[in-house]
Amino acid sequence: MPLRKCVGCRQVKPQPELMRLAAENGQAVPGRHKPGRGCWLCRDASCAKAAVKSGAIPRALKGQAAAPELSRLMQWLTESEAAD
Ligand SMILES: [Zn+2]
């Protein structure tokens, strides 16, 4: 089972428990199979908040994308399709 580190809580978890964000056209977008640099996040509101607040998302994406709006991120976390 591949393990990935959440950019919110920084815990390492099995990949299926996390959603992936990828840099696409300067935006962080959900997508497990999108090419390019990505970062991983627990499907958890507290991790989403922590990741946005700390600036961990643009940092993990090497500045290739800005952090998404928290409201959008929360929406993606509840949409299972968004991670696929
Ligand atoms: Zn987390």
PDB file of the backbone (N, CA, C, O) and the ligand in Angstrom, with CONECT records:
HET     ZN  A 101       1
ATOM      1  N   MET A   1       0.852  -1.209   0.000  1.00  0.00           N
ATOM      2  CA  MET A   1       0.000   0.000   0.000  1.00  0.00           C
ATOM      3  C   MET A   1       0.876   1.243   0.000  1.00  0.00           C
ATOM      4  O   MET A   1       1.664   1.439   0.925  1.00  0.00           O
ATOM      5  N   PRO A   2       0.752   2.090  -1.025  1.00  0.00           N
ATOM      6  CA  PRO A   2       1.572   3.316  -1.018  1.00  0.00           C
ATOM      7  C   PRO A   2       1.142   4.248   0.108  1.00  0.00           C
ATOM      8  O   PRO A   2      -0.043   4.365   0.420  1.00  0.00           O
ATOM      9  N   LEU A   3       2.098   4.890   0.694  1.00  0.00           N
ATOM     10  CA  LEU A   3       1.827   5.835   1.776  1.00  0.00           C
ATOM     11  C   LEU A   3       2.112   7.244   1.291  1.00  0.00           C
ATOM     12  O   LEU A   3       3.053   7.471   0.530  1.00  0.00           O
ATOM     13  N   ARG A   4       1.296   8.187   1.735  1.00  0.00           N
ATOM     14  CA  ARG A   4       1.482   9.590   1.367  1.00  0.00           C
ATOM     15  C   ARG A   4       1.319  10.442   2.609  1.00  0.00           C
ATOM     16  O   ARG A   4       0.635  10.070   3.563  1.00  0.00           O
ATOM     17  N   LYS A   5       1.965  11.595   2.573  1.00  0.00           N
ATOM     18  CA  LYS A   5       1.922  12.498   3.717  1.00  0.00           C
ATOM     19  C   LYS A   5       0.890  13.595   3.475  1.00  0.00           C
ATOM     20  O   LYS A   5       0.898  14.250   2.433  1.00  0.00           O
ATOM     21  N   CYS A   6       0.014  13.783   4.437  1.00  0.00           N
ATOM     22  CA  CYS A   6      -0.994  14.835   4.358  1.00  0.00           C
ATOM     23  C   CYS A   6      -0.328  16.195   4.574  1.00  0.00           C
ATOM     24  O   CYS A   6       0.484  16.357   5.485  1.00  0.00           O
ATOM     25  N   VAL A   7      -0.677  17.172   3.725  1.00  0.00           N
ATOM     26  CA  VAL A   7      -0.089  18.506   3.884  1.00  0.00           C
ATOM     27  C   VAL A   7      -0.769  19.303   5.003  1.00  0.00           C
ATOM     28  O   VAL A   7      -0.310  20.385   5.370  1.00  0.00           O
ATOM     29  N   GLY A   8      -1.867  18.756   5.540  1.00  0.00           N
ATOM     30  CA  GLY A   8      -2.558  19.425   6.641  1.00  0.00           C
ATOM     31  C   GLY A   8      -1.991  19.006   7.987  1.00  0.00           C
ATOM     32  O   GLY A   8      -1.445  19.828   8.723  1.00  0.00           O
ATOM     33  N   CYS A   9      -2.123  17.720   8.304  1.00  0.00           N
ATOM     34  CA  CYS A   9      -1.677  17.225   9.615  1.00  0.00           C
ATOM     35  C   CYS A   9      -0.267  16.638   9.564  1.00  0.00           C
ATOM     36  O   CYS A   9       0.327  16.357  10.604  1.00  0.00           O
ATOM     37  N   ARG A  10       0.262  16.455   8.367  1.00  0.00           N
ATOM     38  CA  ARG A  10       1.618  15.917   8.147  1.00  0.00           C
ATOM     39  C   ARG A  10       1.776  14.479   8.607  1.00  0.00           C
ATOM     40  O   ARG A  10       2.892  14.000   8.811  1.00  0.00           O
ATOM     41  N   GLN A  11       0.661  13.801   8.768  1.00  0.00           N
ATOM     42  CA  GLN A  11       0.753  12.380   9.088  1.00  0.00           C
ATOM     43  C   GLN A  11       0.829  11.576   7.795  1.00  0.00           C
ATOM     44  O   GLN A  11       0.273  11.968   6.768  1.00  0.00           O
ATOM     45  N   VAL A  12       1.520  10.457   7.864  1.00  0.00           N
ATOM     46  CA  VAL A  12       1.643   9.568   6.716  1.00  0.00           C
ATOM     47  C   VAL A  12       0.520   8.543   6.793  1.00  0.00           C
ATOM     48  O   VAL A  12       0.348   7.868   7.808  1.00  0.00           O
ATOM     49  N   LYS A  13      -0.238   8.435   5.709  1.00  0.00           N
ATOM     50  CA  LYS A  13      -1.393   7.543   5.683  1.00  0.00           C
ATOM     51  C   LYS A  13      -1.437   6.782   4.369  1.00  0.00           C
ATOM     52  O   LYS A  13      -0.802   7.178   3.392  1.00  0.00           O
ATOM     53  N   PRO A  14      -2.203   5.668   4.348  1.00  0.00           N
ATOM     54  CA  PRO A  14      -2.360   4.952   3.072  1.00  0.00           C
ATOM     55  C   PRO A  14      -3.010   5.849   2.022  1.00  0.00           C
ATOM     56  O   PRO A  14      -3.962   6.575   2.306  1.00  0.00           O
ATOM     57  N   GLN A  15      -2.485   5.784   0.827  1.00  0.00           N
ATOM     58  CA  GLN A  15      -2.923   6.666  -0.255  1.00  0.00           C
ATOM     59  C   GLN A  15      -4.442   6.716  -0.460  1.00  0.00           C
ATOM     60  O   GLN A  15      -4.966   7.807  -0.684  1.00  0.00           O
ATOM     61  N   PRO A  16      -5.180   5.601  -0.396  1.00  0.00           N
ATOM     62  CA  PRO A  16      -6.625   5.689  -0.636  1.00  0.00           C
ATOM     63  C   PRO A  16      -7.379   6.546   0.380  1.00  0.00           C
ATOM     64  O   PRO A  16      -8.498   6.977   0.103  1.00  0.00           O
ATOM     65  N   GLU A  17      -6.801   6.795   1.529  1.00  0.00           N
ATOM     66  CA  GLU A  17      -7.476   7.618   2.535  1.00  0.00           C
ATOM     67  C   GLU A  17      -7.326   9.111   2.269  1.00  0.00           C
ATOM     68  O   GLU A  17      -7.964   9.938   2.921  1.00  0.00           O
ATOM     69  N   LEU A  18      -6.485   9.438   1.313  1.00  0.00           N
ATOM     70  CA  LEU A  18      -6.185  10.843   1.057  1.00  0.00           C
ATOM     71  C   LEU A  18      -6.717  11.267  -0.306  1.00  0.00           C
ATOM     72  O   LEU A  18      -6.946  10.431  -1.180  1.00  0.00           O
ATOM     73  N   MET A  19      -6.909  12.557  -0.481  1.00  0.00           N
ATOM     74  CA  MET A  19      -7.192  13.067  -1.817  1.00  0.00           C
ATOM     75  C   MET A  19      -5.961  13.791  -2.327  1.00  0.00           C
ATOM     76  O   MET A  19      -5.138  14.274  -1.549  1.00  0.00           O
ATOM     77  N   ARG A  20      -5.847  13.859  -3.649  1.00  0.00           N
ATOM     78  CA  ARG A  20      -4.672  14.497  -4.233  1.00  0.00           C
ATOM     79  C   ARG A  20      -5.064  15.811  -4.882  1.00  0.00           C
ATOM     80  O   ARG A  20      -6.114  15.928  -5.515  1.00  0.00           O
ATOM     81  N   LEU A  21      -4.210  16.780  -4.712  1.00  0.00           N
ATOM     82  CA  LEU A  21      -4.337  18.039  -5.425  1.00  0.00           C
ATOM     83  C   LEU A  21      -3.148  18.152  -6.362  1.00  0.00           C
ATOM     84  O   LEU A  21      -2.019  17.831  -5.990  1.00  0.00           O
ATOM     85  N   ALA A  22      -3.406  18.608  -7.573  1.00  0.00           N
ATOM     86  CA  ALA A  22      -2.341  18.789  -8.544  1.00  0.00           C
ATOM     87  C   ALA A  22      -2.348  20.220  -9.053  1.00  0.00           C
ATOM     88  O   ALA A  22      -3.383  20.886  -9.058  1.00  0.00           O
ATOM     89  N   ALA A  23      -1.182  20.683  -9.482  1.00  0.00           N
ATOM     90  CA  ALA A  23      -1.070  22.027 -10.060  1.00  0.00           C
ATOM     91  C   ALA A  23      -1.466  21.949 -11.526  1.00  0.00           C
ATOM     92  O   ALA A  23      -0.873  21.197 -12.299  1.00  0.00           O
ATOM     93  N   GLU A  24      -2.475  22.734 -11.904  1.00  0.00           N
ATOM     94  CA  GLU A  24      -2.916  22.756 -13.297  1.00  0.00           C
ATOM     95  C   GLU A  24      -3.248  24.197 -13.669  1.00  0.00           C
ATOM     96  O   GLU A  24      -4.152  24.800 -13.091  1.00  0.00           O
ATOM     97  N   ASN A  25      -2.525  24.740 -14.621  1.00  0.00           N
ATOM     98  CA  ASN A  25      -2.752  26.126 -15.057  1.00  0.00           C
ATOM     99  C   ASN A  25      -2.748  27.111 -13.890  1.00  0.00           C
ATOM    100  O   ASN A  25      -3.555  28.040 -13.849  1.00  0.00           O
ATOM    101  N   GLY A  26      -1.849  26.905 -12.962  1.00  0.00           N
ATOM    102  CA  GLY A  26      -1.716  27.841 -11.855  1.00  0.00           C
ATOM    103  C   GLY A  26      -2.719  27.651 -10.732  1.00  0.00           C
ATOM    104  O   GLY A  26      -2.732  28.412  -9.764  1.00  0.00           O
ATOM    105  N   GLN A  27      -3.558  26.637 -10.862  1.00  0.00           N
ATOM    106  CA  GLN A  27      -4.559  26.369  -9.828  1.00  0.00           C
ATOM    107  C   GLN A  27      -4.311  24.987  -9.235  1.00  0.00           C
ATOM    108  O   GLN A  27      -3.856  24.074  -9.925  1.00  0.00           O
ATOM    109  N   ALA A  28      -4.615  24.845  -7.949  1.00  0.00           N
ATOM    110  CA  ALA A  28      -4.610  23.516  -7.338  1.00  0.00           C
ATOM    111  C   ALA A  28      -5.975  22.885  -7.597  1.00  0.00           C
ATOM    112  O   ALA A  28      -7.008  23.436  -7.215  1.00  0.00           O
ATOM    113  N   VAL A  29      -5.968  21.743  -8.237  1.00  0.00           N
ATOM    114  CA  VAL A  29      -7.227  21.071  -8.585  1.00  0.00           C
ATOM    115  C   VAL A  29      -7.162  19.625  -8.109  1.00  0.00           C
ATOM    116  O   VAL A  29      -6.080  19.039  -8.058  1.00  0.00           O
ATOM    117  N   PRO A  30      -8.320  19.040  -7.757  1.00  0.00           N
ATOM    118  CA  PRO A  30      -8.306  17.650  -7.308  1.00  0.00           C
ATOM    119  C   PRO A  30      -8.092  16.716  -8.479  1.00  0.00           C
ATOM    120  O   PRO A  30      -8.593  16.963  -9.576  1.00  0.00           O
ATOM    121  N   GLY A  31      -7.357  15.654  -8.253  1.00  0.00           N
ATOM    122  CA  GLY A  31      -7.177  14.676  -9.316  1.00  0.00           C
ATOM    123  C   GLY A  31      -6.083  13.694  -8.981  1.00  0.00           C
ATOM    124  O   GLY A  31      -4.907  14.050  -8.891  1.00  0.00           O
ATOM    125  N   ARG A  32      -6.482  12.470  -8.800  1.00  0.00           N
ATOM    126  CA  ARG A  32      -5.527  11.435  -8.415  1.00  0.00           C
ATOM    127  C   ARG A  32      -4.579  11.082  -9.551  1.00  0.00           C
ATOM    128  O   ARG A  32      -3.458  10.627  -9.322  1.00  0.00           O
ATOM    129  N   HIS A  33      -5.047  11.298 -10.788  1.00  0.00           N
ATOM    130  CA  HIS A  33      -4.243  10.860 -11.932  1.00  0.00           C
ATOM    131  C   HIS A  33      -3.764  12.013 -12.796  1.00  0.00           C
ATOM    132  O   HIS A  33      -3.258  11.804 -13.899  1.00  0.00           O
ATOM    133  N   LYS A  34      -3.924  13.223 -12.295  1.00  0.00           N
ATOM    134  CA  LYS A  34      -3.443  14.347 -13.094  1.00  0.00           C
ATOM    135  C   LYS A  34      -1.922  14.353 -13.099  1.00  0.00           C
ATOM    136  O   LYS A  34      -1.282  14.027 -12.100  1.00  0.00           O
ATOM    137  N   PRO A  35      -1.349  14.734 -14.254  1.00  0.00           N
ATOM    138  CA  PRO A  35       0.121  14.778 -14.322  1.00  0.00           C
ATOM    139  C   PRO A  35       0.663  15.959 -13.525  1.00  0.00           C
ATOM    140  O   PRO A  35      -0.077  16.849 -13.105  1.00  0.00           O
ATOM    141  N   GLY A  36       1.944  15.937 -13.337  1.00  0.00           N
ATOM    142  CA  GLY A  36       2.599  17.068 -12.681  1.00  0.00           C
ATOM    143  C   GLY A  36       2.670  16.891 -11.185  1.00  0.00           C
ATOM    144  O   GLY A  36       2.301  15.859 -10.624  1.00  0.00           O
ATOM    145  N   ARG A  37       3.159  17.937 -10.570  1.00  0.00           N
ATOM    146  CA  ARG A  37       3.401  17.888  -9.135  1.00  0.00           C
ATOM    147  C   ARG A  37       2.084  17.862  -8.367  1.00  0.00           C
ATOM    148  O   ARG A  37       1.150  18.595  -8.694  1.00  0.00           O
ATOM    149  N   GLY A  38       2.020  17.033  -7.369  1.00  0.00           N
ATOM    150  CA  GLY A  38       0.797  16.939  -6.575  1.00  0.00           C
ATOM    151  C   GLY A  38       1.099  16.942  -5.094  1.00  0.00           C
ATOM    152  O   GLY A  38       2.250  16.799  -4.682  1.00  0.00           O
ATOM    153  N   CYS A  39       0.064  17.105  -4.302  1.00  0.00           N
ATOM    154  CA  CYS A  39       0.184  16.947  -2.858  1.00  0.00           C
ATOM    155  C   CYS A  39      -1.064  16.235  -2.358  1.00  0.00           C
ATOM    156  O   CYS A  39      -2.065  16.146  -3.069  1.00  0.00           O
ATOM    157  N   TRP A  40      -0.999  15.737  -1.153  1.00  0.00           N
ATOM    158  CA  TRP A  40      -2.047  14.868  -0.626  1.00  0.00           C
ATOM    159  C   TRP A  40      -2.633  15.444   0.647  1.00  0.00           C
ATOM    160  O   TRP A  40      -1.954  16.109   1.430  1.00  0.00           O
ATOM    161  N   LEU A  41      -3.917  15.167   0.828  1.00  0.00           N
ATOM    162  CA  LEU A  41      -4.639  15.760   1.961  1.00  0.00           C
ATOM    163  C   LEU A  41      -5.666  14.755   2.474  1.00  0.00           C
ATOM    164  O   LEU A  41      -6.366  14.116   1.688  1.00  0.00           O
ATOM    165  N   CYS A  42      -5.752  14.619   3.804  1.00  0.00           N
ATOM    166  CA  CYS A  42      -6.798  13.785   4.404  1.00  0.00           C
ATOM    167  C   CYS A  42      -8.166  14.337   4.014  1.00  0.00           C
ATOM    168  O   CYS A  42      -8.314  15.532   3.755  1.00  0.00           O
ATOM    169  N   ARG A  43      -9.146  13.467   3.978  1.00  0.00           N
ATOM    170  CA  ARG A  43     -10.523  13.928   3.754  1.00  0.00           C
ATOM    171  C   ARG A  43     -11.094  14.396   5.084  1.00  0.00           C
ATOM    172  O   ARG A  43     -11.998  13.776   5.645  1.00  0.00           O
ATOM    173  N   ASP A  44     -10.563  15.474   5.563  1.00  0.00           N
ATOM    174  CA  ASP A  44     -10.886  15.923   6.902  1.00  0.00           C
ATOM    175  C   ASP A  44     -10.867  17.452   6.913  1.00  0.00           C
ATOM    176  O   ASP A  44      -9.908  18.075   6.458  1.00  0.00           O
ATOM    177  N   ALA A  45     -11.931  18.041   7.436  1.00  0.00           N
ATOM    178  CA  ALA A  45     -12.046  19.506   7.427  1.00  0.00           C
ATOM    179  C   ALA A  45     -10.896  20.162   8.184  1.00  0.00           C
ATOM    180  O   ALA A  45     -10.416  21.218   7.772  1.00  0.00           O
ATOM    181  N   SER A  46     -10.452  19.565   9.264  1.00  0.00           N
ATOM    182  CA  SER A  46      -9.381  20.200  10.045  1.00  0.00           C
ATOM    183  C   SER A  46      -8.071  20.191   9.264  1.00  0.00           C
ATOM    184  O   SER A  46      -7.278  21.126   9.379  1.00  0.00           O
ATOM    185  N   CYS A  47      -7.838  19.159   8.481  1.00  0.00           N
ATOM    186  CA  CYS A  47      -6.628  19.114   7.644  1.00  0.00           C
ATOM    187  C   CYS A  47      -6.718  20.148   6.527  1.00  0.00           C
ATOM    188  O   CYS A  47      -5.728  20.802   6.198  1.00  0.00           O
ATOM    189  N   ALA A  48      -7.914  20.294   5.943  1.00  0.00           N
ATOM    190  CA  ALA A  48      -8.100  21.291   4.882  1.00  0.00           C
ATOM    191  C   ALA A  48      -7.816  22.683   5.419  1.00  0.00           C
ATOM    192  O   ALA A  48      -7.114  23.471   4.786  1.00  0.00           O
ATOM    193  N   LYS A  49      -8.366  22.983   6.593  1.00  0.00           N
ATOM    194  CA  LYS A  49      -8.150  24.303   7.189  1.00  0.00           C
ATOM    195  C   LYS A  49      -6.677  24.532   7.496  1.00  0.00           C
ATOM    196  O   LYS A  49      -6.128  25.594   7.203  1.00  0.00           O
ATOM    197  N   ALA A  50      -6.052  23.537   8.081  1.00  0.00           N
ATOM    198  CA  ALA A  50      -4.635  23.672   8.445  1.00  0.00           C
ATOM    199  C   ALA A  50      -3.774  23.871   7.207  1.00  0.00           C
ATOM    200  O   ALA A  50      -2.840  24.673   7.209  1.00  0.00           O
ATOM    201  N   ALA A  51      -4.100  23.131   6.147  1.00  0.00           N
ATOM    202  CA  ALA A  51      -3.290  23.204   4.923  1.00  0.00           C
ATOM    203  C   ALA A  51      -3.415  24.577   4.272  1.00  0.00           C
ATOM    204  O   ALA A  51      -2.425  25.132   3.796  1.00  0.00           O
ATOM    205  N   VAL A  52      -4.641  25.133   4.248  1.00  0.00           N
ATOM    206  CA  VAL A  52      -4.846  26.450   3.642  1.00  0.00           C
ATOM    207  C   VAL A  52      -4.181  27.524   4.502  1.00  0.00           C
ATOM    208  O   VAL A  52      -3.504  28.414   3.987  1.00  0.00           O
ATOM    209  N   LYS A  53      -4.380  27.429   5.806  1.00  0.00           N
ATOM    210  CA  LYS A  53      -3.867  28.447   6.722  1.00  0.00           C
ATOM    211  C   LYS A  53      -2.335  28.506   6.721  1.00  0.00           C
ATOM    212  O   LYS A  53      -1.745  29.583   6.798  1.00  0.00           O
ATOM    213  N   SER A  54      -1.714  27.347   6.634  1.00  0.00           N
ATOM    214  CA  SER A  54      -0.254  27.294   6.739  1.00  0.00           C
ATOM    215  C   SER A  54       0.448  27.572   5.416  1.00  0.00           C
ATOM    216  O   SER A  54       1.664  27.758   5.375  1.00  0.00           O
ATOM    217  N   GLY A  55      -0.333  27.598   4.330  1.00  0.00           N
ATOM    218  CA  GLY A  55       0.307  27.783   3.028  1.00  0.00           C
ATOM    219  C   GLY A  55       1.004  26.535   2.531  1.00  0.00           C
ATOM    220  O   GLY A  55       1.860  26.602   1.649  1.00  0.00           O
ATOM    221  N   ALA A  56       0.638  25.389   3.099  1.00  0.00           N
ATOM    222  CA  ALA A  56       1.330  24.142   2.757  1.00  0.00           C
ATOM    223  C   ALA A  56       1.064  23.703   1.321  1.00  0.00           C
ATOM    224  O   ALA A  56       1.902  23.049   0.700  1.00  0.00           O
ATOM    225  N   ILE A  57      -0.116  24.070   0.791  1.00  0.00           N
ATOM    226  CA  ILE A  57      -0.453  23.580  -0.558  1.00  0.00           C
ATOM    227  C   ILE A  57       0.445  24.217  -1.625  1.00  0.00           C
ATOM    228  O   ILE A  57       1.093  23.489  -2.376  1.00  0.00           O
ATOM    229  N   PRO A  58       0.503  25.552  -1.716  1.00  0.00           N
ATOM    230  CA  PRO A  58       1.431  26.110  -2.724  1.00  0.00           C
ATOM    231  C   PRO A  58       2.883  25.713  -2.471  1.00  0.00           C
ATOM    232  O   PRO A  58       3.666  25.583  -3.412  1.00  0.00           O
ATOM    233  N   ARG A  59       3.237  25.524  -1.222  1.00  0.00           N
ATOM    234  CA  ARG A  59       4.616  25.112  -0.922  1.00  0.00           C
ATOM    235  C   ARG A  59       4.874  23.703  -1.445  1.00  0.00           C
ATOM    236  O   ARG A  59       5.908  23.435  -2.057  1.00  0.00           O
ATOM    237  N   ALA A  60       3.920  22.809  -1.197  1.00  0.00           N
ATOM    238  CA  ALA A  60       4.085  21.420  -1.665  1.00  0.00           C
ATOM    239  C   ALA A  60       4.060  21.349  -3.187  1.00  0.00           C
ATOM    240  O   ALA A  60       4.664  20.460  -3.789  1.00  0.00           O
ATOM    241  N   LEU A  61       3.351  22.301  -3.803  1.00  0.00           N
ATOM    242  CA  LEU A  61       3.264  22.321  -5.266  1.00  0.00           C
ATOM    243  C   LEU A  61       4.370  23.190  -5.876  1.00  0.00           C
ATOM    244  O   LEU A  61       4.310  23.550  -7.051  1.00  0.00           O
ATOM    245  N   LYS A  62       5.362  23.517  -5.075  1.00  0.00           N
ATOM    246  CA  LYS A  62       6.532  24.273  -5.517  1.00  0.00           C
ATOM    247  C   LYS A  62       6.148  25.599  -6.167  1.00  0.00           C
ATOM    248  O   LYS A  62       6.782  26.042  -7.124  1.00  0.00           O
ATOM    249  N   GLY A  63       5.099  26.226  -5.631  1.00  0.00           N
ATOM    250  CA  GLY A  63       4.682  27.518  -6.155  1.00  0.00           C
ATOM    251  C   GLY A  63       4.019  27.457  -7.518  1.00  0.00           C
ATOM    252  O   GLY A  63       3.771  28.494  -8.133  1.00  0.00           O
ATOM    253  N   GLN A  64       3.728  26.252  -7.999  1.00  0.00           N
ATOM    254  CA  GLN A  64       3.098  26.123  -9.324  1.00  0.00           C
ATOM    255  C   GLN A  64       1.600  26.379  -9.276  1.00  0.00           C
ATOM    256  O   GLN A  64       0.952  26.484 -10.318  1.00  0.00           O
ATOM    257  N   ALA A  65       1.042  26.481  -8.062  1.00  0.00           N
ATOM    258  CA  ALA A  65      -0.388  26.748  -7.929  1.00  0.00           C
ATOM    259  C   ALA A  65      -0.625  27.464  -6.607  1.00  0.00           C
ATOM    260  O   ALA A  65       0.083  27.249  -5.624  1.00  0.00           O
ATOM    261  N   ALA A  66      -1.638  28.319  -6.612  1.00  0.00           N
ATOM    262  CA  ALA A  66      -2.067  28.964  -5.374  1.00  0.00           C
ATOM    263  C   ALA A  66      -2.947  27.995  -4.588  1.00  0.00           C
ATOM    264  O   ALA A  66      -3.470  27.032  -5.150  1.00  0.00           O
ATOM    265  N   ALA A  67      -3.108  28.245  -3.303  1.00  0.00           N
ATOM    266  CA  ALA A  67      -4.019  27.428  -2.508  1.00  0.00           C
ATOM    267  C   ALA A  67      -5.450  27.653  -2.987  1.00  0.00           C
ATOM    268  O   ALA A  67      -5.816  28.781  -3.320  1.00  0.00           O
ATOM    269  N   PRO A  68      -6.264  26.602  -3.027  1.00  0.00           N
ATOM    270  CA  PRO A  68      -7.669  26.802  -3.384  1.00  0.00           C
ATOM    271  C   PRO A  68      -8.400  27.523  -2.261  1.00  0.00           C
ATOM    272  O   PRO A  68      -7.931  27.558  -1.123  1.00  0.00           O
ATOM    273  N   GLU A  69      -9.550  28.096  -2.590  1.00  0.00           N
ATOM    274  CA  GLU A  69     -10.427  28.641  -1.560  1.00  0.00           C
ATOM    275  C   GLU A  69     -10.798  27.510  -0.607  1.00  0.00           C
ATOM    276  O   GLU A  69     -11.036  26.381  -1.033  1.00  0.00           O
ATOM    277  N   LEU A  70     -10.844  27.821   0.682  1.00  0.00           N
ATOM    278  CA  LEU A  70     -11.181  26.779   1.656  1.00  0.00           C
ATOM    279  C   LEU A  70     -12.552  26.162   1.353  1.00  0.00           C
ATOM    280  O   LEU A  70     -12.742  24.955   1.498  1.00  0.00           O
ATOM    281  N   SER A  71     -13.500  27.001   0.935  1.00  0.00           N
ATOM    282  CA  SER A  71     -14.845  26.471   0.666  1.00  0.00           C
ATOM    283  C   SER A  71     -14.831  25.456  -0.480  1.00  0.00           C
ATOM    284  O   SER A  71     -15.548  24.456  -0.442  1.00  0.00           O
ATOM    285  N   ARG A  72     -14.009  25.722  -1.497  1.00  0.00           N
ATOM    286  CA  ARG A  72     -13.905  24.768  -2.611  1.00  0.00           C
ATOM    287  C   ARG A  72     -13.230  23.480  -2.148  1.00  0.00           C
ATOM    288  O   ARG A  72     -13.641  22.373  -2.497  1.00  0.00           O
ATOM    289  N   LEU A  73     -12.190  23.663  -1.357  1.00  0.00           N
ATOM    290  CA  LEU A  73     -11.459  22.495  -0.863  1.00  0.00           C
ATOM    291  C   LEU A  73     -12.384  21.602  -0.027  1.00  0.00           C
ATOM    292  O   LEU A  73     -12.370  20.378  -0.158  1.00  0.00           O
ATOM    293  N   MET A  74     -13.180  22.233   0.824  1.00  0.00           N
ATOM    294  CA  MET A  74     -14.126  21.468   1.647  1.00  0.00           C
ATOM    295  C   MET A  74     -15.120  20.713   0.777  1.00  0.00           C
ATOM    296  O   MET A  74     -15.498  19.579   1.075  1.00  0.00           O
ATOM    297  N   GLN A  75     -15.540  21.373  -0.317  1.00  0.00           N
ATOM    298  CA  GLN A  75     -16.483  20.723  -1.225  1.00  0.00           C
ATOM    299  C   GLN A  75     -15.841  19.491  -1.871  1.00  0.00           C
ATOM    300  O   GLN A  75     -16.465  18.434  -1.963  1.00  0.00           O
ATOM    301  N   TRP A  76     -14.599  19.637  -2.313  1.00  0.00           N
ATOM    302  CA  TRP A  76     -13.905  18.504  -2.930  1.00  0.00           C
ATOM    303  C   TRP A  76     -13.745  17.344  -1.957  1.00  0.00           C
ATOM    304  O   TRP A  76     -13.838  16.176  -2.335  1.00  0.00           O
ATOM    305  N   LEU A  77     -13.504  17.690  -0.702  1.00  0.00           N
ATOM    306  CA  LEU A  77     -13.282  16.630   0.288  1.00  0.00           C
ATOM    307  C   LEU A  77     -14.516  15.748   0.453  1.00  0.00           C
ATOM    308  O   LEU A  77     -14.412  14.570   0.797  1.00  0.00           O
ATOM    309  N   THR A  78     -15.687  16.335   0.202  1.00  0.00           N
ATOM    310  CA  THR A  78     -16.919  15.573   0.382  1.00  0.00           C
ATOM    311  C   THR A  78     -17.372  14.901  -0.908  1.00  0.00           C
ATOM    312  O   THR A  78     -18.322  14.119  -0.903  1.00  0.00           O
ATOM    313  N   GLU A  79     -16.696  15.203  -2.006  1.00  0.00           N
ATOM    314  CA  GLU A  79     -17.057  14.593  -3.290  1.00  0.00           C
ATOM    315  C   GLU A  79     -16.035  13.520  -3.613  1.00  0.00           C
ATOM    316  O   GLU A  79     -14.912  13.820  -4.018  1.00  0.00           O
ATOM    317  N   SER A  80     -16.424  12.285  -3.434  1.00  0.00           N
ATOM    318  CA  SER A  80     -15.443  11.211  -3.594  1.00  0.00           C
ATOM    319  C   SER A  80     -14.900  11.168  -5.015  1.00  0.00           C
ATOM    320  O   SER A  80     -13.747  10.795  -5.228  1.00  0.00           O
ATOM    321  N   GLU A  81     -15.733  11.551  -5.997  1.00  0.00           N
ATOM    322  CA  GLU A  81     -15.285  11.481  -7.391  1.00  0.00           C
ATOM    323  C   GLU A  81     -14.127  12.423  -7.646  1.00  0.00           C
ATOM    324  O   GLU A  81     -13.302  12.199  -8.532  1.00  0.00           O
ATOM    325  N   ALA A  82     -14.083  13.480  -6.855  1.00  0.00           N
ATOM    326  CA  ALA A  82     -13.080  14.507  -7.111  1.00  0.00           C
ATOM    327  C   ALA A  82     -11.658  13.983  -6.996  1.00  0.00           C
ATOM    328  O   ALA A  82     -10.741  14.540  -7.599  1.00  0.00           O
ATOM    329  N   ALA A  83     -11.472  12.945  -6.247  1.00  0.00           N
ATOM    330  CA  ALA A  83     -10.116  12.440  -6.041  1.00  0.00           C
ATOM    331  C   ALA A  83      -9.696  11.467  -7.134  1.00  0.00           C
ATOM    332  O   ALA A  83      -8.537  11.057  -7.196  1.00  0.00           O
ATOM    333  N   ASP A  84     -10.641  11.098  -7.996  1.00  0.00           N
ATOM    334  CA  ASP A  84     -10.299  10.070  -8.995  1.00  0.00           C
ATOM    335  C   ASP A  84      -9.970  10.655 -10.362  1.00  0.00           C
ATOM    336  O   ASP A  84      -9.666   9.912 -11.295  1.00  0.00           O
TER     337      ASP A  84
HETATM  338 ZN    ZN A 101      -4.324  15.167   7.475  1.00  0.00          ZN2+
END
